[in-house]
Amino acid sequence: MDILDYAIQMERDGYEFYLRSAQKQKDEAARRMLEILADDEKRHEEILKGMQQGKARMIASKKFAGIKNVFQKLAAAKQPFINENGCLSGVLRQGVEIEARSVELYRKNAAQTADAAEKEIWQKLQAEEEKHQKLLELTLEYVDNPQTILENAEFLFYGYDR
């Protein structure tokens, strides 16, 4: 399996993980966040397929900015996520691991390619996966300690308006 096939499979697996996890959530905000992450992973898969076909280009995210609204509504209502039997915490921890593997793969690929257009795409994918990872880490912190995290400006405004 070549590196693009591997990266495509990682994104497909991430998409399926987030989509399955979203369907299991009783909390609407958690479900929405996971659906947005699934959509982003699907978009990444399409970007990688384009690279595979020699059409290296980024596709802008249209939905990820909506994450900021999810958290602003929770903060305004002072409402924590529903973490029934630790289900959401487990999903978040697994998501952090998935995103960390993607970050490392994309960092490595960017360093190894001589093609400037491909390098830029690998770097942009890496940056997006880093945002996903940070979002999941902050959400996990919020689930574990909702009162403290609501006061954390980084959590509420961590670059999800771009």
QUIJOLIN-V9545 format. One record per helix or strand of 3 or more residues. SS is the DSSP state (helix for helix, strand for strand). FROM is the first residue (numbers start at 1). TO is the last residue. If there is no record, write none. Layout:
BEGIN
SS | FROM | TO
SS | FROM | TO
END
This chain:
BEGIN
helix | 3 | 24
helix | 28 | 52
helix | 66 | 77
helix | 84 | 112
helix | 116 | 144
helix | 146 | 149
helix | 153 | 157
END
